[in-house]
Structure formats: C-alpha cells, structure tokens
Amino acid sequence: MTAPSATASPPGGSAAASQVIAALQHALAAEQAASYGYGVVGAHLPQGSALQATAATDWITHMRLRDRLSALISARGTQPVPAAVAYQLPAPVQSSGEAQTLAALLEDGVAQAYLGLVALPEKGLRSFGAQQVRAAALRAEAWRGSTQAFPGLPDSSLRRS
C-alpha cells in the first residue's frame, strides 16, 4: 500500500477540501524535514551547551507539530504522507555556525509552508497557520540573530521585475 500524494482528494471531497489537504500535507512535509534537520543541528553544537538545549527544544516542537498536522489530516479522512528516510540538506554542516545557519533555514522552510494554511478559507486553520509562521520566524530570528521583513516569503518574491 502506498501513501496518497499530497494533492490527492479526500474520499468524496471537493476542490476546497483538496486545497486544505494539500496545504496540511505541505506543512507536514516541512515539519518532517525540520525534525530530521534538527538532528543534524544538534549533533554539530557543543555538547551540553545552551545552543544544543535550544535545538532539542525546537526539535521537540517540530515533532509535536508534525503529530498535530498528522491528526488534522487523518481527521479529514486522508492518510498523512510519511516522512522520507533522509533529506538533502541545503549545505554541508560541519561546524556550530553552519548548524545554526541550518536551523534558521529549517525555520524559514517551516514558515513558508505554513503560509499555505494562512491562505485557506477555514478560520481555524488560518489562525493556526499564522501562529506557526510567527513562531517559526521567532525561532529563525533566534538562530540567525536578525529578523526578516516577510517571514516565509522567498527573497525572490520580494524583488521587483
């Protein structure tokens, strides 16, 4: 048995229901990737340091959000897409500084994925998505040491043509 695709319609579902499932699956995929990535982050931070403790806390946060998204998807009659066995990192991580950069990038990806929930017509999911964009932006700021003007939006979308 294979898992349904992120865009698969729920049984008897409408286009709007498919849009909700696709957005939830996309956020779930980002949380799964972040959960994996934080394992790499934590492994490259000084053992027993405050940074490593922060990475552990963020890792737990992403696992809880992964579980919450899985429950939201299941409650809508669709099977959550399982996590990949491994993920391609955006760059090699061999130092504490590179690990902190990866953590910020993971949070950027999570924020971007939750923007899909913010765009949905369902008020509860919009609110949940907005809360998670904010939370991811704050975690990214803590890792990066600076904020971004529009968390979750790729830099390319902010440039004028």
RORO-915238 format. One record per atom (N, C-alpha, C): x, y, z. Coordinates in steps of 0.2 Angstrom, whole numbers, plus 5000, padded with zeros to 4 digits. Layout:
N
XYZ ...
# end
This chain:
161
500449945000 500050005000 500450065000 500350114996 500750174995 500350234998 500750285001 500350335004 500150384998 499550414999 499250454994 499750524993 499650544987 500050604986 499750664990 500150714991 499950774995 499350814992 499250804985 498750834982 498150794981 498150734983 497550684982 496950714986 496350704983 495750724986 495550674991 495250704996 494950655001 494350624998 494150565000 493650524998 492950574997 492750584991 492150624991 492250694992 492850714992 493050784993 492950834987 492950894989 492850954984 493550974983 493551024978 494251064977 494451094983 494051124987 494251164993 494551114998 494151054999 494451005003 495150985001 495250974995 495850954992 496451014993 496251074993 496651134994 496851125001 496451115006 496551115013 497051055014 496950995011 497350935012 498050945010 498050975004 498750995001 499151045005 498851095008 499151145012 499451105019 498951065022 499151025028 499750975026 499750945021 500250895019 500950935018 500850995015 501451035013 501751055020 501351075025 501651095031 501951035035 501550975034 501850915037 502550905035 502550905028 503250895025 503750935028 503651005029 504151045031 504251035039 503751005042 503950985049 504350925050 504250875045 504650815045 505350835043 505450875038 506150895036 506450935042 506150975045 506351015051 506550965057 506150915058 506350865063 506950825061 507050815055 507650775053 508250825054 508150885051 508750935051 508950955058 508550955063 508750975069 509150925073 509150855070 509550805072 510250825070 510350845064 511050875062 511250935065 510750975066 510951045070 511251025077 510850985081 511050965087 511750935088 511850885083 512450855083 513150895082 513050955079 513550995077 513651055082 513251055088 513351105093 513651085099 514051125102 514451105108 513951065113 514251005115 513850955119 513750995126 513050985128 512851015134 512751095134 512851125128 512851195128 512051225128 511951285129 511351315129 511051315122 511551315117 511351315110 511051245108 511351195111 511151125110 510451115113 510351145119 509751135123 509151175119 509351225116 508851265112 508651215105 509151185102 509051145097 508551085099 508651055105 508251005107 507551025108 507451085111 506851115112 506451125105 506851155101 506551165094 506351095090 506751045091 506650985088 506050955091 505950955098 505350935101 504650965098 504751035098 504251075095 504051055088 504451035084 504351015077 504050945077 504250905081 503950835081 503250845084 503050885089 502350895091 501950925086 502250975082 501851005076 501750955071 502250905070 502150855065 501550815067 501550795073 500950745075 500350785075 500350845077 499650885076 499450895069 499850905064 499650905057 499450835055 499750785057 499550715055 498850705058 498750725064 498050715066 497550755062 497750825061 497250865057 497050825050 497650805047 497550765040 497050705041 497250665046 496850605047 496150625049 496050675053 495350695054 494950715048 495250725043 494950745036 494850685032 495050625034 494950565031 495450555026 496050585026 496650565022 497250545026 497650505023 498250475026 498750525026 499150545031 499650585031 500250555027 500550595023 501150565019 501750555024 502050495024 502550485028 503150525027 503550525032 504250565031 504650525027 505150565024 505650525020 506150495025 506550445022 507050415026 507650465028 507750505023 508350555024 508150615019 508450675021 508350735017 508950765015 508950795009 509550835007 509650905010 510150915014 510250975017 510451035012 510351095013 510451145008 511251155008 511651135013 512351145013 512651095018 513251085017 513651035022 513651075029 513551035034 513651065041 514151025044 514751065046 515251035049 515551075055 515151135057 515351175062 514751195066 514851225072 514251255075 513951315072 514351355068 514051415064 513651385059 513851335055 513451305050 512851275052 512851245058 512251215061 511751265063 511951325066 511551375067 511151405061 511551415055 511351435049 510751385046 510951325047 510451265045 509851275049 509851285056 509251295060 508851355057 509151405056 508751465053 508451445046 508751415042 508551395036 507951345036 507951295041 507451255043 506851295045 506951345049 506351385051 506051425046 506451445041 506251485035 505751435031 505951375030 505551325026 504951315030 504951305036 504351295040 503851355039 504151415040 503651475040 503351475033 503751465028 503551465021 502951415020 503051355023 502551305022 501851325025 501951355031 501351375035 500951435031 501251475027 500951525023 500351495019 500451425017 499851395014 499251385018 499351385024 498751375029 498451445030 498851495030 498551565031 498151585025 498251555019 497851575013 497151535013 497051485017 496451445017 495851485020 495251465017 494651495019 494451475026 494651425029 494451395036 494851435041 494451475045 494751525050 495151485055 495051435058 495451395062 496151375060 496151355053 496751335050 497151405049 496851455047 497151515045 497551545051 497151545057 497451565063 498051515065 497951455065 498451405067 499151425062 498951435056 499551445051 499851505053 499551565054 499851625056 500251615063 499951585067 500351575074 501051535072 500951485068 501551445066 502051485062 501851535058 502351575054 502651615059 502351645063 502651695068 503151655073 502951595075 503351555079 503951535076 503951515069 504551495065 504951555064 504651615063 505051675062 505451695068 505151685074 505451695080 506051655081 505951585080 506451535081 507051555076 506851575070 507351585065 507751645067 507451695070 507751755072 508251745078 508051695082 508551675087 509151645085 509051605079 509651565076 510051615072 509751655068 510051705064 510351765067 510051785072 510251845075 509951905072 509451895067 509151955064 508451935062 508051975060 507351965058 507351975050 506851945047 506651955040 506051995040 505952035035 505452085034 504752045033 504751995029 504151955027 504351875028 504351855034 504451785036 504051735031 504451685029 504151635025 504051655017 504151715015 504151735008 504951725006 504951685000 505651684997 505951754995 506551764996 506851834994 506651844987 506651804982 506451814975 505751844974 505351824979 504651854978 504551924980 505151954983 505152024986 505452064981 505752044976 506152084971 505652104965 505752164963 505352194958 505652174951 505252164947 505452134940 505652194936 
# end
